[in-house]
Amino acid sequence: MNEIVTAVRDVASVVLFAVGALLALVASIGLHRLGDTRARMHAATKPATLGVVCCGIAAALQLAYFSDVTKIVVIIVLQLVTAPVGAHVLGRAVGEDGDGGGHS
């Protein structure tokens, strides 16, 4: 029974790591392809944050000690708090500039 639980946990971790990596790839492509600052902010915060959460959960599934899982939870919470705040500050700076942030 323990082998089945370990196998399911391993498969779930692989899937979550793959989803997280794919979301990070989508975020980097969005940063490259999108033209204005607001669209780039969206590409940098939404999929990248979800990608970090997926990778963090996958890593936590593989850890045996509660203290290690707690560190992963702290990383996830900090990512969820800081990415939207950074995007908000950047959005306000672009809004005050009056420029849409597009290419000239």
C-alpha positions as CSV (number, residue, x, y, z in Angstrom):
1,M,0.0,0.0,0.0
2,N,2.9,2.4,0.8
3,E,4.3,1.8,-2.7
4,I,1.1,2.9,-4.3
5,V,1.0,6.1,-2.2
6,T,4.6,6.9,-3.1
7,A,3.9,6.2,-6.8
8,V,0.8,8.5,-6.8
9,R,2.8,11.2,-5.0
10,D,5.6,10.9,-7.5
11,V,3.2,11.2,-10.5
12,A,1.4,14.1,-9.0
13,S,4.8,15.9,-8.4
14,V,5.9,15.3,-12.0
15,V,2.6,16.6,-13.3
16,L,2.7,19.7,-11.1
17,F,6.4,20.4,-12.0
18,A,5.5,20.1,-15.7
19,V,2.6,22.5,-15.3
20,G,4.7,24.9,-13.4
21,A,7.5,24.8,-16.0
22,L,4.9,25.3,-18.8
23,L,3.4,28.3,-17.0
24,A,6.9,29.8,-16.5
25,L,7.5,29.3,-20.2
26,V,4.2,31.0,-21.1
27,A,5.1,33.9,-18.8
28,S,8.5,34.3,-20.5
29,I,7.0,34.2,-24.0
30,G,4.4,36.7,-22.9
31,L,7.1,39.1,-21.7
32,H,8.8,38.8,-25.0
33,R,5.8,39.0,-27.3
34,L,3.5,41.5,-25.7
35,G,3.9,45.1,-26.6
36,D,2.8,47.4,-23.8
37,T,3.8,47.5,-20.1
38,R,0.4,46.5,-18.7
39,A,0.2,43.4,-20.9
40,R,3.7,42.5,-19.9
41,M,2.8,43.0,-16.2
42,H,-0.1,40.5,-16.7
43,A,2.2,38.0,-18.3
44,A,4.8,38.4,-15.6
45,T,2.5,38.0,-12.6
46,K,-0.4,35.7,-13.4
47,P,1.2,32.6,-15.0
48,A,4.6,33.0,-13.2
49,T,2.9,33.1,-9.8
50,L,0.8,30.1,-10.6
51,G,3.9,28.3,-11.9
52,V,5.8,28.9,-8.7
53,V,2.8,27.7,-6.7
54,C,2.6,24.5,-8.8
55,C,6.3,23.8,-8.4
56,G,6.2,24.5,-4.7
57,I,3.3,22.1,-4.1
58,A,5.2,19.5,-6.2
59,A,8.3,20.0,-4.1
60,A,6.3,19.8,-0.8
61,L,4.8,16.5,-1.9
62,Q,8.3,15.0,-2.0
63,L,9.5,16.3,1.3
64,A,9.3,14.1,4.4
65,Y,9.8,16.7,7.2
66,F,7.2,19.2,8.3
67,S,9.9,21.9,8.7
68,D,10.9,21.6,5.1
69,V,7.2,21.7,3.9
70,T,6.8,24.9,6.1
71,K,9.7,26.6,4.2
72,I,8.0,25.8,0.9
73,V,4.7,27.2,2.2
74,V,6.5,30.4,3.2
75,I,8.0,30.7,-0.3
76,I,4.6,30.2,-1.9
77,V,2.9,32.8,0.4
78,L,5.7,35.3,-0.2
79,Q,5.3,34.8,-4.0
80,L,1.5,35.3,-3.7
81,V,2.0,38.5,-1.7
82,T,4.9,40.2,-3.5
83,A,4.0,39.6,-7.2
84,P,0.7,41.4,-7.2
85,V,2.0,44.2,-5.0
86,G,5.0,44.7,-7.4
87,A,2.6,44.7,-10.4
88,H,0.4,47.2,-8.7
89,V,3.2,49.6,-8.0
90,L,4.5,49.2,-11.6
91,G,1.0,49.8,-12.9
92,R,0.6,53.0,-10.9
93,A,4.0,54.2,-12.1
94,V,3.0,53.6,-15.7
95,G,-0.4,55.3,-15.1
96,E,1.3,58.4,-13.6
97,D,3.6,58.6,-16.6
98,G,0.6,59.0,-18.9
99,D,2.3,56.8,-21.4
100,G,0.6,53.5,-22.2
101,G,4.0,51.9,-22.1
102,G,3.9,50.9,-25.8
103,H,6.8,50.9,-28.2
104,S,7.6,54.2,-29.8
